[in-house]
Each structure stands twice: as C-alpha cells, then as structure tokens.
Amino acid sequence: MSSDLRRVTALTLDLDDTLWPVRPTLAAAEQVLARWLREHAPATAGGMPPAAMLALRAEVAAEHPHWGHDLSAIRLETIRRALRRHGDDPALAELAFEAFFEARHAVTLYDDVLPGLERLASRYRLVAVSNGNAELHRVGLARFFAGSVSARLHGVAKPDPSIFRAACAVAGATPAQVLHLGDDLDADVAGALAAGLHAGWICRPDGAHASADPLAGAHRFADLVAVALALGA
C-alpha cells in the first residue's frame, strides 16, 4: 500500500531520465568530444574510435572504484589517458572534457517538466539529488530548486541512505516529510524508501519499464504534472 502524501512538505528529484532522456544527450556530447579531438588531438581521435574510448572508460572505472560516484573524474582521466597513450599532450584533457561537459548539458526536457516544476515549486521546496554530473544552472532549471546534492560532491551515490538524508537536510525537512521522485526502481525508489522518505516512481507511459510494478509503499506517476495533481499543487 502506498504511503500517505499529506505530510509531504518538500520534494527531492532525480535528474537524468527523470527530467530529460540522458542517452541521446550523452551520445551527442560524445560526438562533440570526438570532433574536438579531431581538431586538437588528431592522433588520439584516430586511435580512439567510440568503442575504444568506451573500453578505456571501463578500464579507468575498474582501476578506480573509489570514483564510482564521480562520473566527471572517470571521464576526465579517460580522456587524459587516451591523449597520453597516443602521444598527444595530456594537458589538453581538461579543455576536451569541458567541450564534452558543455554539450552534456544540452538536454531536451520531457514535455511535462517545465509545467510540472512550475506547479511543484510554487508549493514545495525542491532539491535535486543525482548520481550524474549534470548541474542545474547549466540546464536552466536552477530557479525551481532550493539546492542540490550530487553523488560526486557527497561522496556516495544513490541508493545509499546518506545522500537522501543530506538532500532532506538541504530541503529543511525530515525524511518522513519528503517525497523523492525518480525513474530508477533501485537507486531512486528502493533507496528513498530505505532512507525513510516517501517514494514516487516516474514511469512515463512510453518508458522502457512502463509495464513493471512499483515497489510496495511507492507511488507511481506518469509524469511531473501527475505528481502536481496528486499533491494538489
């Protein structure tokens, strides 16, 4: 049975695949990075097709498990290692990463996101809590949020309970007063419930998991506008 949402005074929200689809965004950013390398580090560009870069990224992640919560560190070290391996200047890594990172923020919001956030932010404090490295001001959504908690800065990723509790502290509310919204049944829904929050699974009708069932105690919403309607916002 789903929890009672009448006690909710604040919301925490996941970003990637909750407010925008992340795969097309990352694919486009990878293309930007490839073009940058072709212009500034042609030896690396020639020797590191997408499959090779992906394999190198997996290698870096395996060697640095303590970076599991920091996708930026993994990406930057992957670029640096690729440059060094192919005889280009590894000092170019930060400029290359910034080209990728800027493109990573060229997101296409789901249609419900802006109207949903407008309604929710008018009544509740909103806090972003994400395992990714997107930044609210770069995607133009900072005006809706009271703050954010990222796995990169917090030191651990969802579903660790501490990142949810940190987000509650930013929201100025207890876990029992907070509804977390996200697309991932494990990281978002199970994680929030384990930390004592209410959990809302954002499962759009055309999503990959639309036929799945939410976890016991969680709420299922088609989009952010549906959340606002359920909360009377």
C-alpha positions as a printed NumPy array, in Angstrom:
array([[  0.   ,   0.   ,   0.   ],
       [  1.353,   3.449,  -0.9  ],
       [  2.278,   5.908,   1.819],
       [  0.136,   8.909,   2.73 ],
       [  1.464,  12.047,   0.997],
       [ -0.406,  14.553,   3.166],
       [  2.673,  15.022,   5.387],
       [  4.914,  15.95 ,   2.469],
       [  6.46 ,  19.424,   2.722],
       [  9.389,  19.06 ,   0.305],
       [ 10.382,  17.085,  -2.776],
       [ 13.682,  15.666,  -3.944],
       [ 14.124,  14.871,  -7.617],
       [ 16.473,  12.792,  -9.694],
       [ 17.699,  14.448, -12.923],
       [ 18.878,  12.094, -15.707],
       [ 15.997,  10.103, -17.213],
       [ 13.594,  11.796, -14.815],
       [ 13.655,  15.342, -16.196],
       [ 15.229,  14.522, -19.577],
       [ 16.319,  11.411, -21.508],
       [ 20.042,  11.057, -20.885],
       [ 21.17 ,   8.622, -23.604],
       [ 20.637,  10.934, -26.583],
       [ 22.246,  13.759, -24.634],
       [ 25.365,  11.712, -23.899],
       [ 25.526,  10.4  , -27.464],
       [ 25.514,  13.962, -28.802],
       [ 28.142,  15.004, -26.24 ],
       [ 30.358,  12.092, -27.314],
       [ 30.156,  13.397, -30.882],
       [ 31.195,  16.864, -29.702],
       [ 34.171,  15.339, -27.878],
       [ 35.16 ,  13.342, -30.971],
       [ 35.078,  16.492, -33.117],
       [ 37.149,  18.377, -30.55 ],
       [ 39.765,  15.635, -30.526],
       [ 39.911,  15.534, -34.316],
       [ 40.712,  19.247, -34.318],
       [ 43.075,  19.463, -31.349],
       [ 44.46 ,  15.942, -30.849],
       [ 44.191,  14.102, -34.2  ],
       [ 46.401,  11.176, -33.168],
       [ 44.08 ,  10.418, -30.263],
       [ 40.999,  10.909, -32.422],
       [ 42.359,   8.471, -34.999],
       [ 43.345,   5.872, -32.457],
       [ 40.312,   6.044, -30.214],
       [ 37.059,   5.279, -32.043],
       [ 33.94 ,   5.256, -29.825],
       [ 34.269,   1.57 , -28.913],
       [ 37.897,   2.032, -27.848],
       [ 37.04 ,   5.092, -25.759],
       [ 34.23 ,   3.174, -24.081],
       [ 36.587,   0.287, -23.281],
       [ 39.159,   2.689, -21.862],
       [ 36.499,   4.329, -19.716],
       [ 35.555,   0.914, -18.311],
       [ 39.234,   0.259, -17.614],
       [ 39.589,   3.533, -15.716],
       [ 36.427,   2.86 , -13.71 ],
       [ 37.673,  -0.619, -12.775],
       [ 41.036,   0.741, -11.652],
       [ 39.42 ,   3.496,  -9.574],
       [ 36.378,   2.018,  -7.812],
       [ 36.567,   4.905,  -5.332],
       [ 35.431,   7.127,  -8.241],
       [ 32.233,   5.163,  -8.709],
       [ 30.237,   8.175,  -7.537],
       [ 32.225,  10.683,  -9.656],
       [ 31.496,  10.37 , -13.362],
       [ 33.412,  13.567, -14.112],
       [ 36.625,  12.184, -12.629],
       [ 36.268,   8.964, -14.631],
       [ 35.618,  10.855, -17.861],
       [ 38.497,  13.276, -17.339],
       [ 41.003,  10.532, -16.565],
       [ 39.802,   8.541, -19.592],
       [ 40.486,  11.49 , -21.884],
       [ 43.856,  12.183, -20.251],
       [ 44.906,   8.548, -20.604],
       [ 43.791,   8.43 , -24.254],
       [ 45.81 ,  11.539, -25.065],
       [ 48.903,  10.185, -23.354],
       [ 48.559,   6.779, -24.997],
       [ 48.538,   8.299, -28.477],
       [ 51.281,  10.872, -27.98 ],
       [ 49.125,  13.963, -27.621],
       [ 49.52 ,  16.465, -24.796],
       [ 47.636,  15.134, -21.724],
       [ 47.259,  18.735, -20.568],
       [ 44.553,  19.055, -23.234],
       [ 42.305,  16.745, -21.201],
       [ 40.591,  19.479, -19.222],
       [ 39.726,  21.502, -22.34 ],
       [ 38.455,  18.364, -24.056],
       [ 36.382,  17.462, -21.015],
       [ 34.868,  20.944, -20.887],
       [ 33.776,  20.613, -24.53 ],
       [ 32.072,  17.337, -23.625],
       [ 30.638,  18.713, -20.381],
       [ 29.08 ,  21.739, -22.028],
       [ 27.393,  19.506, -24.593],
       [ 26.312,  17.127, -21.836],
       [ 24.067,  19.919, -20.568],
       [ 22.29 ,  20.476, -23.901],
       [ 19.337,  18.446, -22.659],
       [ 15.857,  18.141, -24.125],
       [ 13.365,  18.233, -21.277],
       [ 10.354,  15.959, -21.233],
       [  7.242,  17.966, -22.139],
       [  5.803,  17.751, -18.638],
       [  8.897,  19.013, -16.826],
       [  8.554,  22.799, -17.045],
       [  4.824,  22.927, -16.241],
       [  5.307,  20.304, -13.554],
       [  8.197,  22.12 , -11.902],
       [  6.335,  25.439, -12.058],
       [  3.447,  23.952, -10.119],
       [  5.514,  21.958,  -7.644],
       [  7.993,  24.765,  -6.891],
       [  5.126,  27.137,  -6.137],
       [  4.18 ,  24.998,  -3.152],
       [  7.188,  22.9  ,  -2.108],
       [ 10.929,  23.239,  -1.634],
       [ 12.601,  21.213,  -4.364],
       [ 16.071,  19.665,  -4.072],
       [ 17.872,  17.784,  -6.837],
       [ 19.663,  14.574,  -5.861],
       [ 21.584,  12.868,  -8.63 ],
       [ 24.225,  10.232,  -9.296],
       [ 25.089,  12.019, -12.535],
       [ 27.144,  15.141, -13.088],
       [ 24.521,  17.473, -14.578],
       [ 24.367,  20.927, -12.982],
       [ 21.066,  22.73 , -12.569],
       [ 22.305,  26.156, -13.626],
       [ 23.751,  24.72 , -16.832],
       [ 20.459,  23.16 , -17.873],
       [ 18.492,  26.283, -16.915],
       [ 16.467,  24.788, -14.065],
       [ 18.152,  26.301, -11.006],
       [ 15.306,  28.757, -10.478],
       [ 12.987,  25.941,  -9.426],
       [ 15.289,  24.394,  -6.821],
       [ 16.316,  25.338,  -3.301],
       [ 19.524,  23.328,  -3.708],
       [ 21.069,  20.117,  -4.94 ],
       [ 23.057,  17.139,  -3.681],
       [ 25.258,  15.242,  -6.128],
       [ 26.954,  11.909,  -5.594],
       [ 30.189,  13.468,  -6.873],
       [ 30.295,  16.036,  -4.067],
       [ 28.566,  13.974,  -1.392],
       [ 30.97 ,  11.061,  -1.782],
       [ 28.498,   8.208,  -2.246],
       [ 25.737,   7.541,  -4.739],
       [ 22.111,   6.536,  -4.511],
       [ 20.74 ,   4.228,  -3.159],
       [ 22.975,   4.948,  -0.146],
       [ 20.635,   6.374,   2.533],
       [ 23.043,   9.167,   3.444],
       [ 22.621,  11.011,   0.141],
       [ 18.845,  11.094,   0.628],
       [ 19.245,  12.329,   4.191],
       [ 21.624,  15.035,   3.001],
       [ 19.008,  16.143,   0.476],
       [ 16.38 ,  16.251,   3.231],
       [ 18.673,  18.484,   5.263],
       [ 19.013,  20.859,   2.307],
       [ 15.222,  20.843,   1.994],
       [ 14.849,  21.615,   5.7  ],
       [ 12.582,  18.638,   6.269],
       [ 12.648,  15.227,   7.907],
       [ 12.668,  12.132,   5.665],
       [  9.048,  11.463,   6.613],
       [  8.134,  14.874,   5.149],
       [  9.923,  14.374,   1.827],
       [  8.761,  12.733,  -1.392],
       [ 11.587,  11.609,  -3.678],
       [ 10.85 ,  11.364,  -7.393],
       [ 12.931,   9.331,  -9.827],
       [ 12.9  ,   6.851, -12.668],
       [ 15.138,   4.108, -11.236],
       [ 13.41 ,   1.462,  -9.132],
       [ 16.607,   0.571,  -7.282],
       [ 18.544,   3.815,  -6.928],
       [ 15.54 ,   6.107,  -6.537],
       [ 12.545,   4.167,  -5.278],
       [ 14.141,   1.488,  -3.099],
       [ 16.82 ,   3.927,  -1.946],
       [ 14.334,   6.565,  -0.87 ],
       [ 12.116,   4.077,   0.952],
       [ 15.116,   2.621,   2.8  ],
       [ 16.097,   6.134,   3.921],
       [ 12.608,   6.793,   5.306],
       [ 11.337,   9.062,   2.527],
       [  8.171,   8.7  ,   0.521],
       [  8.995,   7.444,  -2.964],
       [  7.441,   8.362,  -6.287],
       [  8.367,   6.359,  -9.355],
       [  8.273,   8.478, -12.504],
       [  7.308,   5.96 , -15.178],
       [  6.196,   7.615, -18.387],
       [  3.782,   5.53 , -20.498],
       [  6.341,   5.137, -23.307],
       [  9.218,   4.323, -20.958],
       [ 11.266,   1.145, -21.048],
       [  9.756,  -0.11 , -17.761],
       [  6.173,   1.036, -18.226],
       [  4.801,  -2.464, -17.663],
       [  6.691,  -3.046, -14.407],
       [  5.132,  -2.731, -10.974],
       [  6.369,  -0.196,  -8.396],
       [  7.789,  -1.402,  -5.126],
       [  5.471,  -1.813,  -2.162],
       [  4.987,   1.503,  -0.424],
       [  5.845,   3.571,  -3.507],
       [  3.643,   5.782,  -5.665],
       [  3.644,   5.553,  -9.458],
       [  3.295,   8.686, -11.576],
       [  3.17 ,   9.115, -15.34 ],
       [  4.996,  12.447, -15.186],
       [  5.582,  15.576, -13.069],
       [  2.214,  17.088, -13.891],
       [  0.604,  13.941, -12.486],
       [  2.657,  14.432,  -9.308],
       [  1.432,  18.012,  -9.022],
       [ -2.173,  16.904,  -9.455],
       [ -1.799,  14.175,  -6.823],
       [ -0.351,  16.692,  -4.368],
       [ -2.915,  19.373,  -5.15 ],
       [ -0.269,  21.753,  -6.472]])
